[in-house]
Amino acid sequence: MVGIIGEWWIRLLLGLLGSGMIAYAAYRSRSLSASGALSAVVMGTGFATLGEPIWFGVLIAFFVSSSFWSKWKRKHRAKAEAEAKYAKTGRRDAGQVWANGGAGLLLCAAHALWPDEGWLFAYVGVMAAVNADTWATEIGALSRTSPRSITSGKPVAPGTSGGVTPLGSAAALAGAVFIGAVAALLLAAPQLADEAAAGTPSGVAAGAVIAAAAAAGLAGAFADSLLGATGQAMFRCRVCGSETERAAHCGSAAEPVRGFAWLNNDRVNLLSSLLAGLLAWAIGGLLI
């Protein structure tokens, strides 16, 4: 019992230290706001305390890769024009942090209490979806092809919620596969051999993990676009006339035009990632 308690405290302290260093660096580089950095410390510490390395490792992979693409060509004109319509900027706040990782932390806690490989598959699906959506948003904004509405197929302005492009869709698939590959590599690491015997998928299941991540992540990204085109609250700027996710634009209050007032971008991300988690859990059950 003493050994278990001691290990728990060591993991908590190491998680707090590691998460604090990463969050501070992200704050200094303007990848996270103050609230986002604080939330990242709490979340990262929770993952490190409750889960094996794969849980924290996948989270880091998502954060590092998504931050990279957010910074990449940040001054690109097309990307700047698209981002002007988004509800949030590339600097993530607490709402974005919890929308992207909160469900994963709950799955990590569930796995700690009731170990089962299904929790891990669901987690990989959740993180594959949020990573796919981020890659699609950041890279798709640079597409030379005009986006088309996922519901009507008609061309829409760059940055329009629910707009998709071939480049963005390819980026979404790549982002989902990336998370699956990271998870598979962590599962294959020698130090996880004993966890594999305790109910965590082993290196033999690497292909199943990647397949689940790819399918669930891509489905989650398209679900995000569909929700964005139908139920998400959208506004029209009273000054420039553009449609935007922001309730205020060009320095004045925007006019609501469609969607549910409670369904903002963060909640769309959360709902689509939960759908992806359920799909990955089902795929895992079929493949393992």
LINVEN-V396670 format. One record per residue. N is the residue number from 1. PSI is psi in whole degrees, 0 to 359 (none if undefined). OMEGA is omega in whole degrees, -180 to 180 (999 if undefined). Layout:
n=N psi=PSI omega=OMEGA
n=N psi=PSI omega=OMEGA
This chain:
n=1 psi=318 omega=180
n=2 psi=320 omega=-180
n=3 psi=319 omega=-180
n=4 psi=315 omega=180
n=5 psi=317 omega=-180
n=6 psi=318 omega=179
n=7 psi=320 omega=180
n=8 psi=315 omega=-180
n=9 psi=324 omega=178
n=10 psi=315 omega=179
n=11 psi=321 omega=178
n=12 psi=314 omega=-179
n=13 psi=318 omega=178
n=14 psi=321 omega=178
n=15 psi=318 omega=179
n=16 psi=318 omega=180
n=17 psi=311 omega=-179
n=18 psi=316 omega=180
n=19 psi=322 omega=179
n=20 psi=318 omega=180
n=21 psi=317 omega=180
n=22 psi=316 omega=-179
n=23 psi=322 omega=179
n=24 psi=316 omega=179
n=25 psi=320 omega=179
n=26 psi=324 omega=178
n=27 psi=317 omega=-180
n=28 psi=327 omega=-180
n=29 psi=3 omega=178
n=30 psi=26 omega=173
n=31 psi=334 omega=179
n=32 psi=144 omega=171
n=33 psi=178 omega=179
n=34 psi=315 omega=179
n=35 psi=324 omega=178
n=36 psi=321 omega=179
n=37 psi=316 omega=178
n=38 psi=317 omega=179
n=39 psi=323 omega=179
n=40 psi=324 omega=178
n=41 psi=313 omega=180
n=42 psi=314 omega=-178
n=43 psi=312 omega=-179
n=44 psi=320 omega=178
n=45 psi=321 omega=178
n=46 psi=315 omega=179
n=47 psi=315 omega=-178
n=48 psi=327 omega=-178
n=49 psi=319 omega=-172
n=50 psi=334 omega=-172
n=51 psi=167 omega=174
n=52 psi=173 omega=-177
n=53 psi=330 omega=-178
n=54 psi=325 omega=-178
n=55 psi=312 omega=-180
n=56 psi=324 omega=-178
n=57 psi=318 omega=178
n=58 psi=321 omega=178
n=59 psi=315 omega=179
n=60 psi=318 omega=180
n=61 psi=317 omega=177
n=62 psi=312 omega=-175
n=63 psi=315 omega=-178
n=64 psi=313 omega=-178
n=65 psi=318 omega=-180
n=66 psi=323 omega=177
n=67 psi=322 omega=178
n=68 psi=311 omega=-179
n=69 psi=330 omega=177
n=70 psi=326 omega=-180
n=71 psi=335 omega=-174
n=72 psi=128 omega=-180
n=73 psi=43 omega=-176
n=74 psi=339 omega=-179
n=75 psi=6 omega=178
n=76 psi=131 omega=-173
n=77 psi=313 omega=-178
n=78 psi=321 omega=-180
n=79 psi=320 omega=180
n=80 psi=321 omega=179
n=81 psi=321 omega=179
n=82 psi=317 omega=-177
n=83 psi=336 omega=180
n=84 psi=341 omega=-179
n=85 psi=348 omega=-178
n=86 psi=153 omega=179
n=87 psi=327 omega=-177
n=88 psi=158 omega=177
n=89 psi=183 omega=178
n=90 psi=346 omega=178
n=91 psi=106 omega=-171
n=92 psi=136 omega=177
n=93 psi=185 omega=-177
n=94 psi=319 omega=-180
n=95 psi=317 omega=179
n=96 psi=320 omega=-180
n=97 psi=313 omega=-178
n=98 psi=327 omega=177
n=99 psi=325 omega=-178
n=100 psi=327 omega=-174
n=101 psi=352 omega=-177
n=102 psi=316 omega=179
n=103 psi=323 omega=178
n=104 psi=322 omega=179
n=105 psi=321 omega=176
n=106 psi=321 omega=178
n=107 psi=323 omega=177
n=108 psi=317 omega=178
n=109 psi=320 omega=179
n=110 psi=320 omega=179
n=111 psi=325 omega=179
n=112 psi=325 omega=-179
n=113 psi=318 omega=-178
n=114 psi=79 omega=-175
n=115 psi=127 omega=178
n=116 psi=140 omega=-177
n=117 psi=337 omega=179
n=118 psi=324 omega=179
n=119 psi=318 omega=-178
n=120 psi=319 omega=176
n=121 psi=317 omega=178
n=122 psi=320 omega=179
n=123 psi=314 omega=178
n=124 psi=321 omega=178
n=125 psi=317 omega=178
n=126 psi=311 omega=-177
n=127 psi=328 omega=176
n=128 psi=323 omega=-180
n=129 psi=313 omega=-178
n=130 psi=327 omega=178
n=131 psi=319 omega=178
n=132 psi=317 omega=-180
n=133 psi=320 omega=180
n=134 psi=313 omega=179
n=135 psi=319 omega=180
n=136 psi=318 omega=-179
n=137 psi=311 omega=-175
n=138 psi=315 omega=-178
n=139 psi=321 omega=-180
n=140 psi=334 omega=179
n=141 psi=343 omega=-180
n=142 psi=4 omega=-177
n=143 psi=138 omega=175
n=144 psi=350 omega=177
n=145 psi=133 omega=-180
n=146 psi=136 omega=177
n=147 psi=155 omega=178
n=148 psi=146 omega=179
n=149 psi=134 omega=-179
n=150 psi=341 omega=-179
n=151 psi=319 omega=-176
n=152 psi=338 omega=-177
n=153 psi=1 omega=-179
n=154 psi=149 omega=178
n=155 psi=140 omega=177
n=156 psi=165 omega=-179
n=157 psi=147 omega=176
n=158 psi=137 omega=-179
n=159 psi=354 omega=179
n=160 psi=131 omega=179
n=161 psi=129 omega=-178
n=162 psi=0 omega=178
n=163 psi=136 omega=-179
n=164 psi=153 omega=176
n=165 psi=158 omega=175
n=166 psi=320 omega=179
n=167 psi=315 omega=180
n=168 psi=322 omega=179
n=169 psi=320 omega=177
n=170 psi=321 omega=178
n=171 psi=323 omega=178
n=172 psi=315 omega=179
n=173 psi=318 omega=179
n=174 psi=319 omega=179
n=175 psi=322 omega=179
n=176 psi=316 omega=179
n=177 psi=324 omega=179
n=178 psi=314 omega=178
n=179 psi=318 omega=178
n=180 psi=320 omega=-180
n=181 psi=319 omega=177
n=182 psi=315 omega=179
n=183 psi=318 omega=-180
n=184 psi=319 omega=179
n=185 psi=319 omega=179
n=186 psi=326 omega=178
n=187 psi=329 omega=-177
n=188 psi=351 omega=-178
n=189 psi=142 omega=-177
n=190 psi=325 omega=-176
n=191 psi=352 omega=179
n=192 psi=6 omega=-177
n=193 psi=319 omega=-179
n=194 psi=327 omega=176
n=195 psi=328 omega=180
n=196 psi=320 omega=180
n=197 psi=341 omega=-178
n=198 psi=4 omega=176
n=199 psi=356 omega=177
n=200 psi=140 omega=180
n=201 psi=138 omega=-178
n=202 psi=181 omega=179
n=203 psi=335 omega=178
n=204 psi=332 omega=-177
n=205 psi=13 omega=-177
n=206 psi=317 omega=179
n=207 psi=322 omega=179
n=208 psi=321 omega=180
n=209 psi=315 omega=-180
n=210 psi=318 omega=179
n=211 psi=317 omega=179
n=212 psi=319 omega=179
n=213 psi=316 omega=-178
n=214 psi=311 omega=-177
n=215 psi=312 omega=-177
n=216 psi=320 omega=-180
n=217 psi=316 omega=180
n=218 psi=318 omega=178
n=219 psi=319 omega=179
n=220 psi=321 omega=180
n=221 psi=319 omega=178
n=222 psi=327 omega=175
n=223 psi=322 omega=177
n=224 psi=315 omega=179
n=225 psi=320 omega=-180
n=226 psi=316 omega=177
n=227 psi=322 omega=179
n=228 psi=327 omega=-178
n=229 psi=344 omega=-174
n=230 psi=301 omega=-172
n=231 psi=341 omega=-176
n=232 psi=141 omega=179
n=233 psi=125 omega=179
n=234 psi=153 omega=-175
n=235 psi=161 omega=174
n=236 psi=128 omega=-179
n=237 psi=130 omega=-180
n=238 psi=347 omega=-178
n=239 psi=303 omega=-176
n=240 psi=347 omega=177
n=241 psi=2 omega=-178
n=242 psi=152 omega=176
n=243 psi=135 omega=-173
n=244 psi=160 omega=175
n=245 psi=350 omega=-174
n=246 psi=138 omega=178
n=247 psi=343 omega=176
n=248 psi=136 omega=-177
n=249 psi=143 omega=-178
n=250 psi=32 omega=175
n=251 psi=9 omega=179
n=252 psi=163 omega=-180
n=253 psi=136 omega=179
n=254 psi=161 omega=-177
n=255 psi=127 omega=177
n=256 psi=136 omega=-179
n=257 psi=331 omega=179
n=258 psi=171 omega=176
n=259 psi=176 omega=179
n=260 psi=134 omega=-176
n=261 psi=327 omega=-177
n=262 psi=344 omega=-174
n=263 psi=84 omega=178
n=264 psi=183 omega=-175
n=265 psi=320 omega=180
n=266 psi=319 omega=-179
n=267 psi=329 omega=173
n=268 psi=316 omega=178
n=269 psi=317 omega=-179
n=270 psi=312 omega=-178
n=271 psi=317 omega=-179
n=272 psi=326 omega=178
n=273 psi=325 omega=177
n=274 psi=320 omega=176
n=275 psi=316 omega=179
n=276 psi=322 omega=178
n=277 psi=317 omega=178
n=278 psi=319 omega=-180
n=279 psi=317 omega=180
n=280 psi=322 omega=177
n=281 psi=317 omega=179
n=282 psi=318 omega=179
n=283 psi=318 omega=178
n=284 psi=320 omega=179
n=285 psi=330 omega=-180
n=286 psi=327 omega=-173
n=287 psi=338 omega=-177
n=288 psi=none omega=999
